[in-house]
């Protein structure tokens, strides 16, 4: 499948997160059903730097994981028929937060969709700053619109 590149306007077409919760600025390469990579520039006035932590501002770990999830969700949202649908995180494992992400940093995000079956995706992602790994995780995403197509109806089994 042909790769895509999405700026902020394109990101808004494919997924529903908006500022201040959108954790990416650019998707540089999306291969639908395979992988996605892009970045988030951490501006000094990001809402979370004001509270996490005064005197030692850094990006919260769960927002780092959210950035990975949002980027990887693009691998399924760019598949035919999925544009603009919702994808949820259902679990995250093997989380490693190894470097503070500070105001002014660029978080480079690389993700892979390891499997996609019946609306459930197994994923992995890595975030880096200045070529140093800052975070990584394995996680599961689901797309309720597709999951609903596979639900067993209770009336049908009576």
N, C-alpha and C positions, 0 to 999 in steps of 0.2 A: 504494500500500500504506500502511496505517496506521502512524504513527510510534510508537516505543516509548521508554520511559525506564526505565533499569535502575540500581538501587542496587547495593550490594555483593552482596547475596544474589542478585539477578537476574543480575549479571555472572557469578557462580559457576555459575549454571544454563546459561549459553550458551557459556562458554569455560573452558578448563582451567587457565589460569595462576592461581597462588595467591601469597599473601604469602610471601616478600618480593619476588617477581618480578612481581606484578601491578602494572602501571604506570598504573592508573587507579582512581579512587575512585567515579566516577559517570559514566554515559552519559546525558546530558541529553536527547538526541534522536537516535534511530537511525531512519533511513528505510531499511528492508531493500532491499538491492540498489542503494542510491544513496549514502548518506552517514551519517556518525556524528560526533557531537561530545559532548565531556564534559570532565572535568578530573581532575587528580591534585594533591592537596595534599601538598607536600613538607615533611614533619615534620622537625624538627631531628635526630631520632634514626634517620633512614633509614640502613640498613646501609651504603650507599655513601658517605655523607658522612664516615664515620669514616676511610675510606681514600683518598678522592679529593677533595681532598688535605688532609692535616693542616695546619691553619693557613689554608687557603683552600678550604673545602668547597664543592663544586658538583656538580651532576648530570652524570655522564659522558655524552658525546655519544651513544654507542651506546644508552644507556638512554633518551635522549630519542627516538631513532628507534624504539626498541622500543615506547615509549608510542604513537607514531603508528600503528605496525603493529597493536598490540593493539586500538586503537580502530577502525581501519578493518576489521579482521577481523570485527568485530561486524556489518558490513554484509552479510556472506555467512553468518555463523553464525545470523543471525536469519531467513534465508530458510527456507521450509518444508523440513523433513527434515534440516537441518544443525545443529540445536541440540546442543551438547556435543561436536561433532567438532573435529578439530585443523586449524588453518591455520598454515602455515609461511611465513616470509619466505624468498624465494629470491634476490632481488637488490634493491639500493637504489642509486639514482642521484640526481644533482643535490642531494646533501646539502649543506645550509648550516646551520652552527651559528653564530649571530650574537650570542647574549647568554648570559651565565652564568645558570644556574638555581640559586638559592641556598636554603638552609634557610629555611622559612617562606613560600616562593613558592607560588603556585598556577599550575600549567602547564595552560592551556586548550588543548584539542586539537580540531582540526577536520579531518576527513578526507573524501575522496570516492573512491568506487569508479568508476573511469573505464570499465572494461569487465570483464565476467565471462563467460568461455567455457570450458566443459569443465573446470571446477575451477581455472582460472588467472585471477587478478584483477590488473588494472593499477590502481594506486592513487596518490593524492597526499595529503599531509598537511602541516599547519602547526601548530606549537606556539607559544603566546605567553604572555608574563608581563606583567601590567599593560598590556595592549594593544600591547605591543612584540613583534615576531616574535623568537623565540628559536631556533627550528629549523624546517627544512622539508626534505622529501624526496619523491621519486617512488620507488615500489617495487612489487615483484611479490610476490603471495602465492599459495600453492597449497593446495588441499585434497586430500590424498592419497586419501581415500575416493571422491571424484568422479573424480580422475585415473585411478584403477584401472579404472573402468568403460570407459575409452577406450583401454586398452592393447591392442596387437596381440599376440595369443598366438602364440608362436613355433611351436607345434605346428600352428596353423591355416594357416600359410604354407608348410609343408613339403609 
